[in-house]
């Protein structure tokens, strides 16, 4: 009888936990889906408006002053952005709810006026803020707080990119590489799926590309693939170093946040006039699409690194993942032509290899390939993820990310990324 009683109690415990997290994840997924769609819609609208009104680039320094003012008024100057969210997903540290309006408005202003930034940093911060808001009304233990934050991260990421499985795995894998909190798997998947369905209901279109050609799997093709991925890993290290260097140098040279962001805005304007194109302003998803179609400038990836380094380093908001897609697609397209491979396919490999190199999330990267490209050439993408993860070393976009195990041997290292 005692064993039966213990089994019943255990079953009740599991059912209550599933019910509790099901309700919490549903609320977070619902809010994340709505806010994520609104954010996505605003970015699309302002991007279209900027394309029609290219003179808006000259307003970037003024937009920068507005962003600095918002963060000053809301006392968020010292918040670590995405690094702070990763810290909250690993510890009981709280995410300020006031971060939500700040990052929303700041990212929209950045895109409106042509700053080179993405959206995922904003998505993770929005998700963390939403989760914190929900958490204030729910009595949870301290050790459950990280799961709450991961739910928010996966929800808004899913709504924004239309990649629910990638969003779920990214929230689990990016925090501490080598140690996945599987207790968060069901809540994150639930929140991600609900946010995804809500974004679809409102009319958001998932990011998806069709590949025209997949190479065979003979030795020559695999060797050329390995060369391409190794080159992408080197570029990913360079991009991470450039982003950290830009932030550190600009903060040291211009400690006043208003002067720094204004100067950064002026620098982006001058660079835009220098290159004679607006391809490097905003996220640049149109350039990504062209690269997958087989068209890319040989120097496009270098210009995008420079534009993004200045934009983010100066204090504009957004993220680095969509610029990572841009860099990977254009670099992969050009390398593909040099290696005698299909340029569009190599652009796709470049996207996935670069993403894996800068976030150190190989499983997430493989599912990203599946959701972006429909499962075509998965063995090629698996090789790209494995090689890029190994060859990119211990560099990463997020200083708040921990790598727990060595990439070369079964050894516990527990370090933050460089």
N, C-alpha and C positions, 0 to 999 in steps of 0.2 A: 504493500500500500504506500509506503514511503517513497518508493521509486516512481510510482504512478503520480503521486502528489508533486514530486519534484519535476517530473516531466510536464505536468500541467502548468506549474508555475513558470517553467522555462518557456513553454509555448506562449503563455500570456505575456511574458516579458518581450519576446520577439515580436508578437503581434502589436503590442502597445508601441514599441519602438518604430515599427514600420508605419503604423497609423500616425504617430506623432510627426515623423519626418516626412511622411507623405503629405500631410496638411501643410507643414512649414514650406516644403519644396514647391507645393502647388501655389502658395501665396507668393513666394519669391519668384517662381517662374512666371506667374501672371503679371506681377509688377515689372519684372525684368523684360518680358515680352512687349509690354506696352511702352515702357520707357525706351527700350532698345529700338523699337520700331520708330518712335518719335525722333530719336537721335539719328537713326539711319535716314529718315525722311528729310530731316533738317540738313544733314550733310549733303544729300543728293540735291536738294533745292539750292543751297548756297553755292555748290560746285557748278551747277548749271548756270546760275546767275553770274558767277565769276567768269565763266567761259564766254558768256554773251557780253560782259562788261569788263574787258581785260584791264581797264584803268584802275580797277579795284586793288590791284597789286600795290599801288601807290599809297593805299590806306593802311598797309600792313604795320608800319611803325605806330600809327595811332591805335590800331587794334591791340598792339602789344601793350601800350600804356593802359588800355582798358583792362586787359587780362591781369597785368601786374596790380592794378587798383582793386580788382575783384578779390584776388588772393590776399591782398593786404587787409581789406575790410573784413574778410571772413577769417582772418588770422590763420592762413594756410601756407604762408611763405616757407615754413620749415617742414611741411609735409613731404614725405619722400616719394609721393606719386605711386607708381606701380610697385616699387620696392616696398613701400609701406603696406600695400595690400598683401603682398607675398608674406611679409612679416606677420600680418594679422591672420593669415591662413595657416601659420605655423605656431602661433602663440596666442594667448588671450588678449593681446593688445587690440584696442578698439579702433574702428575706422570712423572718423568724424562724418556725420550725416550731411553736414553742410558742404562736404566735398562734392556731392552730387550736382547741385546747381552750378558750382564753380567749374568743374571739368566739362560739363555739358556746354555752357556758354563759351568757355575759353576755346574749346575744340571747334565749335561752330565758327567763331570769329577767326580762328587760324585758317580754316578751310575757305571761308568767305574771301579772305584777302590774300590767299595764295601762299601761305606757309607750307613747307614740305613736311607733312606729317600724315600719320595713319589714323586708325580709329581704335585699335585694340587696347591701347593703354587707357583710353577713356572708358572703353567697355568694362575693363577689369575694375577700374575705380568706381564707375557707376554701380556695377554689381556689388562691390564691397559695401558701398554706402546704402544700397537698398537692403542688403542683408542685415546691416547694422540697425537700420530703422525697424525692420521686422523683429530683430533680436531684442529690442527694447520692450516689446510687448509680449515676449515669450520668455518664460523662466527656464533658462538652460544652464547646465553646469558649465564651468569655465572650459573644461576640456572638449565641450561640444561647440564652442564658438568658432574654431577653425572650419568645421564642417559647414557652418552657416555661411561663412565668407566664401568658401569654395562653391556653394550653391549659387550665390549671387554672381560670382565670376562666370560660371558656366552658362547661366541664364542669359545675361546680356551679350556675351560673346556669341552664343547660338543665335539670338535674335538678329544680331548685327551682320553676321557672315552667312547665316543659313547652313551651318555645319554642326548639327547637334552632337554627333559622336565626337568629333574633334574638340568641341567646346568642353564636353564632359571630361575627356581624357587630359586636355590641357590643364584644366583646373586641378586635377589630381596629380599630374606629373611634374608641372613646372615649379612647384613650391620647393620640394626637396628631391632632387634627382637621385633615384636609387631606392627610395622609400615611398610607397604609395599608401595613402590612407584609404584603404578599401571600405572602411565604414562610411565614407562619403560617396561611394560609387552610386548607390541607389538614389540618395537624395539629389546628387548632382545630375544624374541622368533624367530624373523626373523633372527637375527645374528646367533643364536644357530642352527637353522634348516639349514641354508646355510653352516655353518662351518661343521656340521655333514655330509651333503651330499658330500661336497668336500673331507672330510677325507675318506668316503666310496669309492668315485671315485678313490682315489689313492691307495686303498687297505687296509686301516686300519680296523681292526675287533673290533666291539663293545665288551665291557666287558659283558659277559652273563654266567649265571650258571643255570643248570637244577637241580631241587630238586627231589629226588627219593620218598619222602614220606611227606605228610602233615597230622599232627595229627587231630583228631576230635575236636569238640568244646564243649565237655562235661566239667563239673565243674572241675574235677581233672586235665585235661590237661590245662585249663585256669589258675588254681592256680600254677601249675608247670611253666607255661610260665611267670607268674608274678614274681615268685622267680628268674627265669633266668634273666629277664630284670632288676630287682632290683639289682642283682649282677653285671650286665653289667654297670648300672649307677654308681655304686661304683667304678668299674674299670675305667670308663671314667673320673671320678673326679681325681682318682689317676694318670692317664696318663697326664691330664692337669697340675696337680700340679708338676709332675715330669718334664715336659717340661719347665715350667716356672722356677722351682728351678734349673734345670741344666744350663739354659741360664744365670741366675743371678749369680750362684756360680762360674761358669767358667769364666764369664766376670770379676768378682771381684777378683778371685784368679790369673787370667792371663790376665791383661788388654791389653797386647800387642796382637793384632789380629793374627800376624804371629805365635807367640809362642803358643797361645791358639789353633789354628786350627791344628798346627803340633802335639801338645800334644794329642789333641782329636783323630787324625788319628792313633797315636801310641796306644792309649787306645783301639780303635776298633780292631786293629790287635791283641793285647794281649787277648782281650775278644774272638775273633774268634778262636784263638789257644786254649783258655781255654775250650770252649764249644765243640770244635772238629767238627764243621759243618759250612757251609757257608749259612745256612738257614736264618740267621739274617742280612746278607749283602744285599744291594740293597733294592728293594721294597718288594720282597717276595710274589708275586702273585702266584707262584707255590705252596707255603705253604698254601695260602688261598684256592686254588683249592683242595689240599689234605684234608684240614679240612672239606670242604663241602662234600667231599667223605667219611668223617667219621674218618679221621686219624689226630691226633694231639698230641704233647707232652704236658703233664700237666704243664710244666714250660715255654712253648714256649712264651706265652703272656708276662711273666715277663722279659724274655731275650730281647724280641723285644722292650719293654718299655725302658730298660736300653741302648740298642744299639742306639735307636733313640734319646734318651735324650742326649747322648754324641755327636752323629753326628751333630744334629741341634744346640745344645748348644755350640759346638766348633766353629761353623761358616760355616759348609758345607751347601749346598743349596738343595732344593727340596720341601718337604712338609711333612705334618703329616697325611694326609688322608689315603693314601694307608697303612702306618703302622697301622692306626686305623682299617682298614679292617682286617689286619693280626691279630691284638690283639683280635678284636671282634670274628673273625672266630675261632681262636684256643681256646680262652676261652669258647666260646659258645659250641664248639664241646666237650670239656672236661666236661662242666657242663651238657650237654645233656646226656652224659653217666651216670653221677652221679644221674640225675633226672629220669632216665629210659625213656628218650624220644629219638627220632631219632637224632643221632649226627649231621648229615648233615643239617637237618632243623634247629637245634639249632645253628649251625655255621652261617647260613644265618641270623637268628634272632640276633645273636651276632654282625654281621656286621652292620645291620641297627640300632640296639639299641646303639652301641658304636658311630656310626657316629652322630646320633641324640644327644647323650649326650655331645659330644665334640664341636659340631657346633651350638646347640640349634635351629635347623631348622626342626620341626616336619613334616611340609607339604612336604618339599624337601625330607626328609628321606622316607616318604611313597612312593613318586614317584620313589625314588632310588630303593626301593624294587621292584616296578613294572617293572622298566627297567632292573634291574639285574636278576630278577628271573621270569619274564614273567607273573606276576599277580597272581601267585599261593599263596594261603593262605593269601590274603590281609587283612582279618579281624584280623588275628594273628599279622601281621606286624603293623596294625593300633594301636592295643593295645600296642605293643612294643614301637612305636613312642611316644604315649601319656604318657606312664609310664616313659620312659627314659627321656623325656623332663622335666617332673615334678620332678623326683627324682634326676636328675643330678645337681640341684641347679643352682647357678649363676656362675659356672665355665665354661671355654671355652678355646679352643686353641688360640684364637685370642684376645689379649688385646684391639685391635681396634674395637671389636664388642660391640655394645650397646644393653642392654635389657631394653626396655621401660616400660613394665608392669610386675607386680609381677606374679610369677608362681602359687601362691596360692590364690590370691584374685584379684578382679577388682580394682587394685591400680597402679597409675603411679609412677614408681620408677626411671627411666632414669639413669641406672648405666652401667659402663663398666664391662665386665666379669672379674672374678678373675683369 
